[in-house]
């Protein structure tokens, strides 16, 4: 399976909002949310496209003073377990490091064991829980961080 990863564009907003709605239901971002995100200087979002230029996944972060809050990670159900999310996240974090980001954080549903395994594979560790963070269905959020190793001053 071949796919390309590129920056999110305003023109992607409608297609991506429909994908998110299918995956996340009521908590999905809207077309307006994605359009607004493309204008935010401290936001970096990627989409994955198949060979027909159809969006099959997306992820992104907002850089908050050197800490990147990864707000969205999604892959359409029929394309999961093909390495798409991992490749997008690796590219996302590579860009973050180039831009001066040193720490990455995200929230994940406590019941989403596949995503948790992926994040752990990428070096994220659980550092807390947000009880009843998610609706429809109700679930806790696991707060995960991938922190850089700080050099100690001699």
VEXKEKE-306708 format. One record per residue: x, y, z of N, C-alpha, C in turn; residue in one letter; residue number from 1. Coordinates in Angstrom, 1 decimal. Atoms other than C-alpha are relative to their C-alpha. Example, Ala and Ser with C-alpha at 12.3 -4.5 7.8 and 13.67 -1.06 7.14 Angstrom:
<recs>
@neast 0.9 nnorth -1.2 nup 0.0 caeast 12.3 canorth -4.5 caup 7.8 ceast 0.9 cnorth 1.2 cup 0.0 r a k 1
@neast -0.9 nnorth -1.1 nup 0.0 caeast 13.7 canorth -1.1 caup 7.1 ceast -0.8 cnorth 1.1 cup 0.8 r s k 2
</recs>
This chain:
<recs>
@neast 0.8 nnorth -1.2 nup 0.0 caeast 0.0 canorth 0.0 caup 0.0 ceast 0.9 cnorth 1.2 cup 0.0 r x k 1
@neast -0.8 nnorth -1.2 nup 0.1 caeast 1.4 canorth 3.3 caup -1.0 ceast -0.9 cnorth 1.2 cup 0.5 r x k 2
@neast 0.6 nnorth -1.2 nup -0.4 caeast 0.5 canorth 6.6 caup 0.6 ceast 1.0 cnorth 1.1 cup 0.2 r x k 3
@neast -0.8 nnorth -1.2 nup -0.1 caeast 1.8 canorth 10.1 caup 0.8 ceast -0.4 cnorth 0.8 cup 1.2 r x k 4
@neast 0.3 nnorth -0.8 nup -1.2 caeast 2.1 canorth 12.3 caup 3.9 ceast 0.4 cnorth 1.5 cup -0.4 r x k 5
@neast -0.3 nnorth -1.4 nup 0.4 caeast 1.8 canorth 16.1 caup 3.4 ceast -0.7 cnorth 0.9 cup 1.0 r x k 6
@neast 0.7 nnorth -1.0 nup -0.9 caeast 0.7 canorth 19.3 caup 5.3 ceast -1.4 cnorth 0.1 cup -0.3 r x k 7
@neast 1.4 nnorth -0.3 nup 0.1 caeast -2.9 canorth 19.9 caup 5.9 ceast -0.2 cnorth 1.3 cup -0.8 r x k 8
@neast 0.4 nnorth -1.3 nup 0.7 caeast -4.5 canorth 22.5 caup 3.5 ceast -1.4 cnorth 0.3 cup 0.3 r x k 9
@neast 1.4 nnorth -0.5 nup -0.2 caeast -7.7 canorth 24.5 caup 3.8 ceast -1.0 cnorth -0.9 cup -0.8 r x k 10
@neast 0.8 nnorth 0.8 nup 0.9 caeast -9.1 canorth 22.4 caup 0.9 ceast -0.3 cnorth -1.4 cup 0.6 r x k 11
@neast 0.1 nnorth 1.3 nup -0.6 caeast -8.8 canorth 19.3 caup 3.1 ceast -1.1 cnorth 0.0 cup 1.1 r x k 12
@neast 0.8 nnorth -0.2 nup -1.2 caeast -11.1 canorth 20.6 caup 5.8 ceast -1.3 cnorth -0.8 cup 0.0 r x k 13
@neast 1.3 nnorth 0.7 nup 0.1 caeast -14.4 canorth 19.2 caup 4.6 ceast 0.1 cnorth -1.5 cup 0.0 r x k 14
@neast -0.3 nnorth 1.4 nup 0.0 caeast -13.1 canorth 15.7 caup 3.8 ceast 0.4 cnorth -0.5 cup 1.3 r x k 15
@neast -0.6 nnorth 0.4 nup -1.3 caeast -11.2 canorth 15.5 caup 7.0 ceast -1.1 cnorth 0.1 cup 1.1 r x k 16
@neast 1.1 nnorth -0.1 nup -1.0 caeast -14.2 canorth 16.7 caup 9.1 ceast -1.0 cnorth -1.2 cup -0.1 r x k 17
@neast 0.9 nnorth 1.1 nup 0.2 caeast -16.3 canorth 13.9 caup 7.6 ceast 0.6 cnorth -1.3 cup 0.6 r x k 18
@neast -0.8 nnorth 1.2 nup -0.5 caeast -13.6 canorth 11.3 caup 8.4 ceast -0.1 cnorth 0.0 cup 1.6 r x k 19
@neast 0.0 nnorth -0.1 nup -1.4 caeast -13.4 canorth 12.6 caup 12.0 ceast -1.4 cnorth -0.3 cup 0.6 r x k 20
@neast 1.4 nnorth 0.2 nup -0.5 caeast -17.2 canorth 12.6 caup 12.4 ceast -0.3 cnorth -1.5 cup 0.1 r x k 21
@neast 0.3 nnorth 1.5 nup 0.0 caeast -17.3 canorth 8.9 caup 11.4 ceast 0.8 cnorth -0.7 cup 1.1 r x k 22
@neast -0.8 nnorth 0.7 nup -1.0 caeast -14.5 canorth 8.0 caup 13.8 ceast -0.3 cnorth 0.5 cup 1.4 r x k 23
@neast 0.1 nnorth -0.5 nup -1.4 caeast -15.1 canorth 10.3 caup 16.8 ceast -1.4 cnorth 0.5 cup 0.4 r x k 24
@neast 1.4 nnorth -0.4 nup -0.4 caeast -18.8 canorth 11.1 caup 16.6 ceast -0.1 cnorth 1.5 cup 0.4 r x k 25
@neast 0.2 nnorth -1.3 nup -0.5 caeast -19.8 canorth 14.1 caup 18.6 ceast 1.2 cnorth 0.8 cup 0.4 r x k 26
@neast -1.2 nnorth -0.7 nup -0.3 caeast -16.3 canorth 15.0 caup 19.6 ceast 0.9 cnorth 0.4 cup -1.1 r x k 27
@neast -0.7 nnorth -0.3 nup 1.3 caeast -15.1 canorth 15.3 caup 16.0 ceast 0.2 cnorth 1.5 cup -0.2 r x k 28
@neast -0.2 nnorth -1.3 nup 0.4 caeast -13.6 canorth 18.5 caup 14.8 ceast -0.9 cnorth 0.3 cup -1.3 r x k 29
@neast 0.8 nnorth -0.4 nup 1.2 caeast -15.7 canorth 20.4 caup 12.2 ceast 0.9 cnorth 0.6 cup -1.1 r x k 30
@neast -0.7 nnorth -0.6 nup 1.2 caeast -14.7 canorth 21.8 caup 8.8 ceast 0.6 cnorth 1.3 cup 0.5 r x k 31
@neast -0.5 nnorth -1.3 nup -0.5 caeast -14.4 canorth 25.2 caup 10.5 ceast 1.2 cnorth -0.1 cup 0.9 r x k 32
@neast -1.1 nnorth 0.3 nup -0.8 caeast -12.1 canorth 23.8 caup 13.1 ceast 1.3 cnorth -0.2 cup -0.8 r x k 33
@neast -1.2 nnorth 0.3 nup 0.8 caeast -9.7 canorth 22.5 caup 10.5 ceast 0.4 cnorth 1.2 cup -0.8 r x k 34
@neast -0.3 nnorth -1.3 nup 0.7 caeast -9.9 canorth 25.7 caup 8.4 ceast 0.8 cnorth 0.9 cup 0.9 r x k 35
@neast -0.7 nnorth -1.0 nup -0.9 caeast -9.0 canorth 27.8 caup 11.4 ceast 1.4 cnorth -0.5 cup 0.4 r x k 36
@neast -1.3 nnorth 0.6 nup -0.4 caeast -6.2 canorth 25.4 caup 12.3 ceast 1.1 cnorth 0.3 cup -1.0 r x k 37
@neast -1.0 nnorth -0.3 nup 1.1 caeast -4.5 canorth 26.0 caup 8.9 ceast 0.6 cnorth 1.4 cup 0.1 r x k 38
@neast -0.5 nnorth -1.3 nup -0.2 caeast -4.1 canorth 29.6 caup 9.9 ceast 0.8 cnorth 0.3 cup 1.2 r x k 39
@neast -0.7 nnorth -0.2 nup -1.3 caeast -2.6 canorth 29.1 caup 13.3 ceast 1.5 cnorth -0.3 cup -0.2 r x k 40
@neast -1.5 nnorth 0.0 nup 0.2 caeast 1.2 canorth 29.8 caup 13.2 ceast 0.7 cnorth -1.1 cup 0.8 r x k 41
@neast -0.6 nnorth 1.0 nup -0.9 caeast 2.0 canorth 27.4 caup 16.1 ceast -0.6 cnorth -1.4 cup -0.2 r x k 42
@neast 0.6 nnorth 1.3 nup 0.3 caeast 0.0 canorth 24.5 caup 14.6 ceast 0.6 cnorth -0.7 cup -1.2 r x k 43
@neast -0.6 nnorth 0.8 nup 1.1 caeast 1.4 canorth 21.7 caup 12.4 ceast -0.8 cnorth -1.2 cup -0.1 r x k 44
@neast 0.9 nnorth 1.1 nup 0.2 caeast -1.0 canorth 19.2 caup 10.9 ceast 0.3 cnorth -0.7 cup -1.3 r x k 45
@neast -0.3 nnorth 0.8 nup 1.2 caeast -0.5 canorth 16.4 caup 8.4 ceast -1.2 cnorth -0.8 cup -0.4 r x k 46
@neast 1.0 nnorth 1.0 nup 0.4 caeast -2.7 canorth 14.2 caup 6.3 ceast 0.7 cnorth -1.0 cup -0.8 r x k 47
@neast -0.5 nnorth 1.1 nup 0.8 caeast -2.0 canorth 10.9 caup 4.7 ceast -1.0 cnorth -0.2 cup -1.2 r x k 48
@neast 0.9 nnorth 0.2 nup 1.1 caeast -3.4 canorth 10.3 caup 1.2 ceast 0.4 cnorth -1.3 cup -0.7 r x k 49
@neast -0.2 nnorth 1.2 nup 0.8 caeast -3.8 canorth 7.1 caup -0.8 ceast 0.4 cnorth 0.4 cup -1.4 r x k 50
@neast -0.5 nnorth -0.3 nup 1.4 caeast -2.7 canorth 6.8 caup -4.5 ceast -1.1 cnorth 0.7 cup -0.8 r x k 51
@neast 1.1 nnorth -0.8 nup 0.7 caeast -6.1 canorth 8.3 caup -5.5 ceast -0.3 cnorth 1.4 cup 0.6 r x k 52
@neast 0.1 nnorth -1.3 nup -0.6 caeast -5.5 canorth 11.4 caup -3.4 ceast -1.2 cnorth 0.1 cup 1.0 r x k 53
@neast 1.1 nnorth 0.0 nup -1.0 caeast -8.2 canorth 10.4 caup -0.9 ceast 0.7 cnorth 0.0 cup 1.4 r x k 54
@neast -0.6 nnorth -0.1 nup -1.3 caeast -7.4 canorth 11.3 caup 2.7 ceast -0.3 cnorth -1.3 cup 0.8 r x k 55
@neast 0.2 nnorth 1.2 nup -0.7 caeast -6.9 canorth 8.2 caup 4.8 ceast 0.4 cnorth 0.1 cup 1.5 r x k 56
@neast -0.4 nnorth -0.2 nup -1.4 caeast -5.5 canorth 9.7 caup 8.0 ceast 0.5 cnorth 1.4 cup 0.2 r x k 57
@neast -0.5 nnorth -1.3 nup -0.3 caeast -4.4 canorth 12.8 caup 9.8 ceast 0.5 cnorth 0.0 cup 1.4 r x k 58
@neast -0.4 nnorth -0.2 nup -1.4 caeast -2.6 canorth 14.0 caup 12.9 ceast 0.6 cnorth 1.4 cup 0.0 r x k 59
@neast -0.6 nnorth -1.3 nup -0.1 caeast -1.3 canorth 17.3 caup 14.2 ceast 0.2 cnorth 0.4 cup 1.5 r x k 60
@neast -0.2 nnorth -0.5 nup -1.4 caeast -0.1 canorth 19.3 caup 17.2 ceast 0.0 cnorth 1.5 cup 0.0 r x k 61
@neast -0.1 nnorth -1.5 nup -0.2 caeast -0.1 canorth 22.8 caup 18.6 ceast 1.2 cnorth 0.1 cup 0.9 r x k 62
@neast -1.3 nnorth -0.2 nup -0.8 caeast 3.3 canorth 24.0 caup 19.9 ceast -0.3 cnorth 1.1 cup 1.1 r x k 63
@neast 0.2 nnorth -0.9 nup -1.1 caeast 2.8 canorth 25.5 caup 23.3 ceast 1.3 cnorth 0.2 cup 0.8 r x k 64
@neast -1.2 nnorth -0.3 nup -0.7 caeast 6.1 canorth 27.0 caup 24.3 ceast 1.0 cnorth -1.1 cup 0.1 r x k 65
@neast -0.9 nnorth 1.1 nup 0.1 caeast 8.2 canorth 24.0 caup 23.2 ceast -0.6 cnorth -1.3 cup 0.4 r x k 66
@neast 0.7 nnorth 1.3 nup -0.3 caeast 5.6 canorth 21.4 caup 24.3 ceast -1.1 cnorth -0.1 cup -1.1 r x k 67
@neast 1.0 nnorth 0.2 nup 1.0 caeast 3.6 canorth 20.0 caup 21.5 ceast -1.2 cnorth -0.9 cup 0.5 r x k 68
@neast 1.2 nnorth 0.7 nup -0.4 caeast 0.0 canorth 19.0 caup 22.3 ceast -0.5 cnorth -0.6 cup -1.3 r x k 69
@neast 0.5 nnorth 0.7 nup 1.1 caeast -0.9 canorth 16.3 caup 19.8 ceast -1.5 cnorth -0.1 cup 0.2 r x k 70
@neast 1.4 nnorth -0.1 nup -0.2 caeast -4.6 canorth 17.0 caup 19.4 ceast -0.8 cnorth -1.0 cup -0.9 r x k 71
@neast 0.8 nnorth 0.9 nup 0.9 caeast -5.7 canorth 14.7 caup 16.5 ceast 0.9 cnorth -1.1 cup -0.5 r x k 72
@neast -0.7 nnorth 1.1 nup 0.7 caeast -4.6 canorth 11.3 caup 15.3 ceast -1.2 cnorth -0.9 cup -0.4 r x k 73
@neast 1.1 nnorth 0.8 nup 0.5 caeast -7.0 canorth 9.4 caup 13.1 ceast 0.4 cnorth -0.7 cup -1.3 r x k 74
@neast -0.2 nnorth 0.8 nup 1.2 caeast -6.8 canorth 6.7 caup 10.4 ceast -1.4 cnorth -0.6 cup -0.3 r x k 75
@neast 1.3 nnorth 0.6 nup 0.3 caeast -9.9 canorth 5.5 caup 8.5 ceast 0.0 cnorth -1.5 cup 0.4 r x k 76
@neast 0.0 nnorth 1.4 nup -0.5 caeast -11.0 canorth 2.1 caup 9.9 ceast 0.6 cnorth -1.0 cup -1.0 r x k 77
@neast -0.5 nnorth 1.0 nup 0.9 caeast -10.2 canorth 0.1 caup 6.7 ceast 1.5 cnorth 0.1 cup -0.3 r x k 78
@neast -1.5 nnorth -0.2 nup 0.2 caeast -6.6 canorth 1.4 caup 6.6 ceast 0.8 cnorth -0.1 cup 1.2 r x k 79
@neast -0.8 nnorth 0.1 nup -1.3 caeast -5.6 canorth 0.8 caup 10.2 ceast 0.9 cnorth -1.3 cup -0.1 r x k 80
@neast -1.0 nnorth 1.1 nup -0.2 caeast -2.7 canorth -1.5 caup 11.2 ceast 0.8 cnorth -0.2 cup -1.3 r x k 81
@neast -0.8 nnorth 0.0 nup 1.2 caeast -0.8 canorth -0.6 caup 8.0 ceast 1.2 cnorth 0.9 cup 0.2 r x k 82
@neast -1.1 nnorth -0.9 nup -0.3 caeast 1.7 canorth 1.7 caup 9.7 ceast -0.2 cnorth 1.5 cup -0.4 r x k 83
@neast 0.3 nnorth -1.3 nup 0.4 caeast 0.0 canorth 4.9 caup 8.6 ceast 0.2 cnorth 1.0 cup 1.1 r x k 84
@neast -0.1 nnorth -0.9 nup -1.1 caeast -0.4 canorth 6.5 caup 12.0 ceast 1.4 cnorth 0.1 cup 0.5 r x k 85
@neast -1.4 nnorth 0.0 nup -0.4 caeast 3.1 canorth 5.5 caup 13.0 ceast 0.9 cnorth 0.9 cup -0.9 r x k 86
@neast -0.8 nnorth -0.8 nup 0.9 caeast 4.6 canorth 7.1 caup 9.9 ceast -0.3 cnorth 1.5 cup 0.1 r x k 87
@neast 0.4 nnorth -1.4 nup -0.1 caeast 2.5 canorth 10.3 caup 10.3 ceast 0.6 cnorth 0.5 cup 1.3 r x k 88
@neast -0.5 nnorth -0.5 nup -1.3 caeast 3.5 canorth 10.6 caup 14.0 ceast 1.5 cnorth 0.2 cup 0.0 r x k 89
@neast -1.5 nnorth -0.1 nup 0.1 caeast 7.2 canorth 10.0 caup 13.3 ceast 0.3 cnorth 1.3 cup -0.8 r x k 90
@neast -0.3 nnorth -1.2 nup 0.7 caeast 7.1 canorth 12.8 caup 10.7 ceast -0.4 cnorth 1.2 cup 0.8 r x k 91
@neast 0.5 nnorth -1.1 nup -0.8 caeast 5.1 canorth 15.0 caup 13.0 ceast 1.0 cnorth 0.4 cup 1.1 r x k 92
@neast -1.0 nnorth -0.2 nup -1.0 caeast 7.6 canorth 14.6 caup 15.8 ceast 1.3 cnorth 0.5 cup -0.5 r x k 93
@neast -1.3 nnorth -0.4 nup 0.6 caeast 10.6 canorth 15.0 caup 13.5 ceast -0.1 cnorth 1.5 cup -0.3 r x k 94
@neast 0.2 nnorth -1.4 nup 0.2 caeast 9.1 canorth 18.4 caup 12.4 ceast 0.1 cnorth 0.8 cup 1.3 r x k 95
@neast 0.0 nnorth -0.7 nup -1.3 caeast 8.5 canorth 19.4 caup 16.0 ceast 1.4 cnorth 0.2 cup 0.5 r x k 96
@neast -1.4 nnorth -0.2 nup -0.4 caeast 12.1 canorth 18.7 caup 16.9 ceast 0.8 cnorth 1.0 cup -0.8 r x k 97
@neast -0.7 nnorth -1.0 nup 0.9 caeast 13.3 canorth 20.7 caup 13.9 ceast -0.5 cnorth 1.5 cup 0.4 r x k 98
@neast 0.5 nnorth -1.3 nup -0.4 caeast 11.1 canorth 23.6 caup 15.2 ceast 0.2 cnorth 0.4 cup 1.4 r x k 99
@neast -0.4 nnorth -0.4 nup -1.3 caeast 12.4 canorth 23.5 caup 18.7 ceast -0.9 cnorth -0.7 cup 1.1 r x k 100
@neast 0.9 nnorth 0.7 nup -0.9 caeast 9.7 canorth 21.3 caup 20.3 ceast 0.9 cnorth -1.1 cup 0.7 r x k 101
@neast -0.8 nnorth 1.1 nup -0.7 caeast 11.3 canorth 19.0 caup 23.0 ceast -0.9 cnorth -1.0 cup 0.7 r x k 102
@neast 0.9 nnorth 0.9 nup -0.6 caeast 8.3 canorth 17.4 caup 24.6 ceast -1.3 cnorth -0.1 cup -0.7 r x k 103
@neast 1.3 nnorth 0.2 nup 0.7 caeast 5.1 canorth 15.9 caup 23.1 ceast -0.9 cnorth -0.7 cup 1.0 r x k 104
@neast 1.0 nnorth 0.6 nup -0.8 caeast 1.9 canorth 15.1 caup 24.9 ceast -1.3 cnorth -0.3 cup -0.8 r x k 105
@neast 1.3 nnorth 0.3 nup 0.6 caeast -1.5 canorth 13.6 caup 24.0 ceast -0.9 cnorth -0.7 cup 1.0 r x k 106
@neast 0.9 nnorth 0.8 nup -0.8 caeast -4.6 canorth 12.1 caup 25.5 ceast -0.5 cnorth -1.1 cup -0.9 r x k 107
@neast 0.5 nnorth 1.1 nup 0.7 caeast -5.9 canorth 8.7 caup 24.5 ceast -1.0 cnorth -0.7 cup 0.9 r x k 108
@neast 1.0 nnorth 0.8 nup -0.8 caeast -9.0 canorth 6.7 caup 25.5 ceast 0.7 cnorth -1.1 cup 0.7 r x k 109
@neast -0.6 nnorth 1.1 nup -0.8 caeast -8.1 canorth 4.2 caup 28.2 ceast -0.3 cnorth -1.3 cup -0.6 r x k 110
@neast 0.4 nnorth 1.3 nup 0.6 caeast -9.9 canorth 1.5 caup 26.2 ceast 0.6 cnorth -0.2 cup -1.3 r x k 111
@neast -0.6 nnorth 0.1 nup 1.3 caeast -7.9 canorth 2.2 caup 23.0 ceast 1.4 cnorth -0.6 cup 0.1 r x k 112
@neast -1.3 nnorth 0.7 nup -0.3 caeast -5.2 canorth -0.4 caup 23.6 ceast 0.9 cnorth 0.0 cup -1.2 r x k 113
@neast -0.8 nnorth 0.0 nup 1.2 caeast -4.0 canorth -0.4 caup 19.9 ceast 0.8 cnorth 1.3 cup 0.0 r x k 114
@neast -0.7 nnorth -1.4 nup 0.0 caeast -3.3 canorth 3.4 caup 20.1 ceast 1.0 cnorth 0.1 cup 1.1 r x k 115
@neast -0.9 nnorth -0.1 nup -1.1 caeast -1.7 canorth 3.1 caup 23.5 ceast 1.3 cnorth -0.8 cup -0.3 r x k 116
@neast -1.2 nnorth 0.8 nup 0.4 caeast 0.7 canorth 0.3 caup 22.2 ceast 0.8 cnorth 0.8 cup -1.0 r x k 117
@neast -0.7 nnorth -0.8 nup 1.0 caeast 1.6 canorth 2.6 caup 19.2 ceast 0.7 cnorth 1.1 cup 0.7 r x k 118
@neast -0.6 nnorth -1.2 nup -0.7 caeast 2.3 canorth 5.6 caup 21.5 ceast 1.2 cnorth -0.5 cup 0.8 r x k 119
@neast -1.1 nnorth 0.6 nup -0.8 caeast 4.4 canorth 3.4 caup 23.8 ceast 1.2 cnorth -0.4 cup -0.9 r x k 120
@neast -1.0 nnorth 0.3 nup 1.0 caeast 6.3 canorth 2.1 caup 20.8 ceast 0.8 cnorth 1.2 cup -0.4 r x k 121
@neast -0.7 nnorth -1.2 nup 0.4 caeast 7.1 canorth 5.7 caup 19.9 ceast 0.7 cnorth 0.7 cup 1.2 r x k 122
@neast -0.7 nnorth -0.5 nup -1.2 caeast 8.4 canorth 6.4 caup 23.4 ceast -0.8 cnorth 0.8 cup 1.0 r x k 123
@neast 0.9 nnorth -0.7 nup -0.9 caeast 5.3 canorth 7.9 caup 25.1 ceast -0.2 cnorth -0.9 cup 1.3 r x k 124
@neast 0.3 nnorth 0.7 nup -1.2 caeast 4.7 canorth 7.0 caup 28.7 ceast -1.2 cnorth 0.7 cup 0.7 r x k 125
@neast 1.2 nnorth -0.5 nup -0.7 caeast 1.5 canorth 7.4 caup 30.8 ceast 0.5 cnorth 0.8 cup 1.2 r x k 126
@neast -0.4 nnorth -0.8 nup -1.1 caeast 1.8 canorth 10.2 caup 33.3 ceast -1.3 cnorth 0.5 cup 0.8 r x k 127
@neast 1.2 nnorth -0.4 nup -0.7 caeast -1.8 canorth 10.5 caup 34.5 ceast -1.3 cnorth -0.4 cup -0.7 r x k 128
@neast 1.3 nnorth 0.3 nup 0.5 caeast -5.5 canorth 10.1 caup 33.9 ceast -0.9 cnorth 1.2 cup 0.1 r x k 129
@neast 1.1 nnorth -1.0 nup -0.1 caeast -8.4 canorth 12.5 caup 33.2 ceast -1.3 cnorth -0.8 cup 0.1 r x k 130
@neast 1.2 nnorth 0.9 nup -0.1 caeast -11.4 canorth 10.7 caup 34.6 ceast -1.2 cnorth 0.6 cup -0.8 r x k 131
@neast 1.2 nnorth -0.4 nup 0.7 caeast -14.5 canorth 10.8 caup 32.4 ceast 0.2 cnorth 1.1 cup -1.1 r x k 132
@neast -0.4 nnorth -1.0 nup 1.0 caeast -12.7 canorth 12.9 caup 29.8 ceast -0.9 cnorth -0.1 cup -1.3 r x k 133
@neast 0.7 nnorth 0.2 nup 1.3 caeast -14.5 canorth 11.4 caup 26.8 ceast -1.5 cnorth -0.3 cup 0.2 r x k 134
@neast 1.5 nnorth 0.3 nup 0.0 caeast -18.2 canorth 11.2 caup 26.0 ceast -0.2 cnorth -0.9 cup -1.2 r x k 135
@neast 0.5 nnorth 0.7 nup 1.1 caeast -20.1 canorth 8.9 caup 23.7 ceast 1.0 cnorth -1.0 cup -0.7 r x k 136
@neast 0.4 nnorth 0.5 nup -1.4 caeast -19.0 canorth 6.4 caup 25.0 ceast 0.9 cnorth 0.7 cup 1.0 r x k 137
@neast -0.8 nnorth -0.5 nup -1.1 caeast -17.8 canorth 7.6 caup 28.4 ceast 1.3 cnorth -0.8 cup 0.2 r x k 138
@neast -1.2 nnorth 0.6 nup -0.2 caeast -14.2 canorth 6.9 caup 29.0 ceast 1.0 cnorth 0.9 cup 0.6 r x k 139
@neast -1.1 nnorth -0.8 nup -0.6 caeast -11.1 canorth 8.1 caup 30.9 ceast 1.0 cnorth 0.3 cup -1.1 r x k 140
@neast -1.1 nnorth -0.2 nup 0.9 caeast -8.2 canorth 9.7 caup 29.1 ceast 1.3 cnorth -0.3 cup 0.7 r x k 141
@neast -1.4 nnorth 0.2 nup -0.5 caeast -4.7 canorth 8.5 caup 29.6 ceast 0.8 cnorth 1.2 cup -0.5 r x k 142
@neast -0.9 nnorth -1.0 nup 0.5 caeast -2.3 canorth 11.4 caup 29.5 ceast 1.4 cnorth -0.6 cup -0.2 r x k 143
@neast -1.3 nnorth 0.6 nup 0.4 caeast 0.9 canorth 10.4 caup 27.7 ceast 1.0 cnorth 1.1 cup -0.4 r x k 144
@neast -1.1 nnorth -0.9 nup 0.4 caeast 4.2 canorth 12.2 caup 27.3 ceast 1.2 cnorth -0.7 cup -0.6 r x k 145
@neast -1.3 nnorth 0.4 nup 0.5 caeast 7.3 canorth 11.8 caup 25.3 ceast 0.9 cnorth 1.2 cup 0.3 r x k 146
@neast -0.9 nnorth -1.2 nup -0.4 caeast 9.9 canorth 14.0 caup 27.0 ceast 1.4 cnorth -0.2 cup -0.5 r x k 147
@neast -1.4 nnorth 0.1 nup 0.4 caeast 13.3 canorth 14.8 caup 25.8 ceast 0.9 cnorth -0.2 cup 1.2 r x k 148
@neast -1.0 nnorth 0.1 nup -1.1 caeast 16.3 canorth 14.0 caup 28.0 ceast 0.7 cnorth 1.3 cup 0.1 r x k 149
@neast -0.7 nnorth -1.3 nup -0.2 caeast 17.5 canorth 17.3 caup 29.4 ceast 1.4 cnorth -0.2 cup 0.4 r x k 150
@neast -1.4 nnorth 0.1 nup -0.3 caeast 21.2 canorth 17.8 caup 29.5 ceast 0.2 cnorth 0.7 cup 1.4 r x k 151
@neast -0.3 nnorth -0.6 nup -1.3 caeast 22.5 canorth 18.5 caup 33.0 ceast 1.1 cnorth 1.0 cup -0.2 r x k 152
@neast -1.1 nnorth -1.0 nup 0.1 caeast 24.6 canorth 21.6 caup 33.4 ceast 1.1 cnorth -0.5 cup 1.0 r x k 153
@neast -1.2 nnorth 0.4 nup -0.8 caeast 28.1 canorth 20.8 caup 34.7 ceast 0.4 cnorth 1.1 cup 1.0 r x k 154
</recs>
